[in-house]
Structures are given as structure tokens and as C-alpha cells.
Amino acid sequence: MRGAGLEEVLPRAAEIVADVRDRGDAALLDWTERLDGPFDDARPLRVSGGTLAAATIEDDVLDSVRSLVAAVREVALSQRPANTLVEAVPGIVTERRWLPLASVGVYVPGGRAAYPSSLVMTAVPAQVAGVERIAVVTPRPAEVTLAVAHELGIDELYAVGGAQAVAALAYGTETIAPVDKIVGPGNRYVTAAKLLVSSRVAIDLPAGPSEVVVIADGSASAGQCAADLLAQAEHGPDSEAILLSLEPALSEAVRTIVSGYDNVSIEDMASVDEALARSDEYAPEHLELWLADSEPLVERVRNAGTVFVRTSAVVGDYASGATHVLPTGGLARGAGGLGLESFLKPVQIVRASAGGLERAGEIALPLARIEGLPLHAAALDPR
């Protein structure tokens, strides 16, 4: 993954994952103390319901959280896929039903900073989908994260993070039962651990450092472009923010504002076509279009997690209800962001009448013969 440095951390992540798989809670606590400092004995591994209920949050933050929850829920409700029923072959009916996952593990980054919005972005679609069990893991959970979990009605939250938390969700420990899928962003150790356990448990996507590409022409505000570049660069030194400028004067103005930020770059483009080709090749997590006429370009974008039309990506982070758990590192070429379908799974059902079985034999027997599977043929022609 671009900029994620996974190859550097995979060996240690593999060591952690294997240890938690083999020793359970003991390894979970050992690695937590080794990497995050002494574990708070006053707060058990699983945060109690009383602690969640007692967590406080400022009124304005609570109002914002409730607004975001409502928006995310409305967007998720609009995404439910339809069940299908089709008789593609006479007498053979194929049905496809979307069912909620039974359990999901949600990783919420924590420790040095609190990201309650990430909890909302992951847990609310899971609730809308009908997931019965949502287990949240987060290192050294902040008061606001606990309060938001309580606001959402989540009562299973563990004060642990890192690769060890991912391993616990995948394999289970004495305290944490395993889940069917792990979702949520994290650092490169979390990403590496998710990849390592993905043969045992489903994962959403191996999200890496934040990214934004801004395509802008002379109609754009240099201050706005710079602010949006710096907003994504703020996530850390491994985040990438790129301006694809169609106006030299804009390039110079933005370059002056962002001077000193090594993870912000500016590229001069000769045309919209060149800028779009560059962006599609890069396949950014966030793509912002600040052009005099941006709408026609939207139809031509193929590779991006979310496209923002003359709007800051921060609107997607906090206000629109659109997910901010998005593909990074070029994965937008083949994947999209977290959605309601991430918490559902399709189950196929096939029914065949006597006539349908006869037709199935006509189709299947030659294929079974050519593939050298006589017992497949016998299953449809017991003679």
C-alpha cells in the first residue's frame, strides 16, 4: 500500500497476532503494556456499562454527534440492496437474499487522539444492517468515545488496541469472543494485522494513511485549496495531499501558504484531461473538484473513494453522512468505501421442479463429462 510501510511492520504484527492466538488474554495484556504502557488495573479489559453510562460529553459535541448519527443512518438506509428472484432456466428458480452479519468488530483509533466520528461511521451502518453484536476495541478510550458508544447503545467496548486487539477479534480470547468481520481504520500495525487475519475473518479494507487530490482551475480560492490540502496532511507525516493545478498563479499562491509541509505537493497540469488521468492513476481516497464547471468531470471520474464537487472533504468527514472509511493506497481502483452492504452478506437459494431437474441434467451432464466429474453427472442422472 502506498506510503503505509507495511513491509516494515508485518514481522512484528505477525508475532503479535500469533501470540494472542496462542495465549489469549495474557498475550493481549502483555503486548498492550509493552506497546501502550502499563494497563490501568482500575479499568478492566472490558469497559463496564456503568463506566459507559457515566461518561460525559459537551453539549455542543453531543449535538454534533447526534446530527452525524442521523445523517449516517439516513445514508445507510438508502443503500439497502434488493433481494432478487429469477427463473433463468425454466423450472429452476434462483433467489438471492441479503442477511446481516451476526457479529462485527469495530476498531476505533485512540490513544493520543480521539476519533468518535469513526465509531459513528462504522457502528451506525452495522446497526442499520441489523448486526446483532458489535464489539468495539480502542486503545486507552477517551471519555468522548465512551460517551458516544453509550449514545449509540453499544455496551461491548474493550480498552485495547493495536495488532493485539485485531488478533483478539479474529481468534477470540478468554474475554473477547471472535467476530465475523473486522472494520475500521487504524495505524499500519492495525492494517497489517487485519491483512494477516483476513484468511480467518472478513475485513473491510486495509486502510492506510489519509490522501487527498485537489483538481483546481483559476476559479478556485487558493486559501480554500490550501486549507483542504492541509486538513488531510494533518492526519500525519505519511498522509499525502496533492494539488493538480490548471492555473500557474493558483499554484504559486497555494505553494506559499503550504510552505513547510513536506507531505503537500503541487503539480501543474496542462489540461483537465491530464489532471483527470493523473488522478485516476493515483486513485485517491478523497478527490476534490474546484473547477468553474466541475459537474461534467464527475461523470469521467473512475477511481476515487469519494468525489467532492466544489466542497471540502471535511464535509464528508463530519457532516454529510457519507462514509469516511475509504480505500487508500490506490485501492480505489477496485474497491469502494464502507457502506451498508459491508455489514450484509448475500445468501443464494435454488429451487428446482421436476421439469427443472430434467433441464438441469441436459445442461450439466455434458459439462460434467468434459470436466471429468462422473459423480456430478450421476447426481443428476442416478441411472
ABEGO torsion letter per residue (X at the ends): XBGAGAAAAAAAAAAAAAAAAAAEAAAAAAAAAAAAEBBBAABBABBBAAAAAABBBBAAAAAAAAAAAAAAAAAAAAABBBBBBBBABBGBBBBBBBBBBABBBBBBBBGABBBAAAAAAAAAAAAAAGBABBBBBBBGBBAAAAAAAAAAGBABBBBBBEAAAAAAAAAEBAABBBBABBBEBBBAAAAAAAAAAAAABBBABBBBBBBBBBBBBAABBAAAAAAAAAAAAAAEAABBBBBBBABAAAAAAAAAAABGBAABBBBBBABAAAAAAAAAAAGBABBBBBBABAAAAAAABABBABBBBGBBAAAAAAAAGBBABBBBGGAAAABBBBBAAAABBBBBBBBBBAAAAAAAAAAAAAAAAAAGBAAAAAAABAX
